[in-house]
Amino acid sequence: MLFEITDEMEKKIKEWDSCKPIDVVGAKFSYIFIPTSLGTVIYVQCDICNRELNLTEGWD
């Protein structure tokens, strides 16, 4: 199974991101992919402030 972030999703993440990384490598996001029978639910969670961004497409 392959999980991908599209260019459009990446743009949304950059617009949403407001936290500065606090660890040495600069990591600050968890990417959560939940496959369902209707499609894949995609969340990005900020490990610094615990906010979540829902990137699931077509479920609006």
C-alpha beads as a LAMMPS data file, in Angstrom:
LAMMPS data file: protein, C-alpha beads

60 atoms
59 bonds

1 atom types
1 bond types

-500.0 500.0 xlo xhi
-500.0 500.0 ylo yhi
-500.0 500.0 zlo zhi

Masses

1 110.0

Atoms # bond

1 1 1 0.000 0.000 0.000
2 1 1 1.386 3.386 -0.974
3 1 1 0.525 6.585 0.875
4 1 1 1.375 9.861 -0.848
5 1 1 1.124 13.577 -0.095
6 1 1 0.224 15.540 -3.242
7 1 1 1.714 18.921 -4.141
8 1 1 -1.613 20.547 -3.208
9 1 1 -1.563 18.850 0.213
10 1 1 2.019 19.965 0.756
11 1 1 0.977 23.560 0.005
12 1 1 -1.871 23.316 2.571
13 1 1 0.581 21.982 5.164
14 1 1 2.985 24.893 4.574
15 1 1 0.127 27.434 4.896
16 1 1 -1.132 25.746 8.094
17 1 1 2.291 25.366 9.735
18 1 1 3.153 28.038 12.292
19 1 1 5.407 26.182 14.771
20 1 1 9.189 26.205 14.936
21 1 1 10.902 22.814 15.197
22 1 1 12.412 22.152 18.618
23 1 1 14.470 19.020 18.040
24 1 1 17.839 18.724 16.341
25 1 1 16.599 17.235 13.046
26 1 1 13.687 19.657 12.614
27 1 1 10.971 17.004 12.685
28 1 1 7.613 18.277 13.891
29 1 1 4.845 16.427 12.054
30 1 1 3.186 13.029 12.295
31 1 1 1.450 11.884 9.133
32 1 1 -1.572 9.688 9.822
33 1 1 -3.119 7.595 7.036
34 1 1 -6.281 5.605 7.799
35 1 1 -7.434 3.397 4.925
36 1 1 -11.214 2.812 4.837
37 1 1 -13.591 1.224 2.370
38 1 1 -14.567 4.734 1.203
39 1 1 -11.043 6.072 0.714
40 1 1 -8.064 7.129 2.799
41 1 1 -8.365 9.569 5.697
42 1 1 -5.251 11.741 5.949
43 1 1 -4.242 13.850 8.954
44 1 1 -1.107 15.797 9.722
45 1 1 -0.469 16.349 13.418
46 1 1 1.949 18.935 14.777
47 1 1 4.103 17.282 17.440
48 1 1 4.806 20.670 19.021
49 1 1 1.303 22.106 19.574
50 1 1 -0.815 18.958 18.881
51 1 1 -2.999 20.654 16.238
52 1 1 -4.347 18.461 13.452
53 1 1 -4.908 19.265 9.806
54 1 1 -7.370 17.067 7.912
55 1 1 -6.174 16.563 4.339
56 1 1 -8.793 13.998 3.347
57 1 1 -9.920 14.784 -0.186
58 1 1 -13.476 14.520 -1.457
59 1 1 -15.175 14.174 1.945
60 1 1 -16.228 17.830 2.290

Bonds

1 1 1 2
2 1 2 3
3 1 3 4
4 1 4 5
5 1 5 6
6 1 6 7
7 1 7 8
8 1 8 9
9 1 9 10
10 1 10 11
11 1 11 12
12 1 12 13
13 1 13 14
14 1 14 15
15 1 15 16
16 1 16 17
17 1 17 18
18 1 18 19
19 1 19 20
20 1 20 21
21 1 21 22
22 1 22 23
23 1 23 24
24 1 24 25
25 1 25 26
26 1 26 27
27 1 27 28
28 1 28 29
29 1 29 30
30 1 30 31
31 1 31 32
32 1 32 33
33 1 33 34
34 1 34 35
35 1 35 36
36 1 36 37
37 1 37 38
38 1 38 39
39 1 39 40
40 1 40 41
41 1 41 42
42 1 42 43
43 1 43 44
44 1 44 45
45 1 45 46
46 1 46 47
47 1 47 48
48 1 48 49
49 1 49 50
50 1 50 51
51 1 51 52
52 1 52 53
53 1 53 54
54 1 54 55
55 1 55 56
56 1 56 57
57 1 57 58
58 1 58 59
59 1 59 60
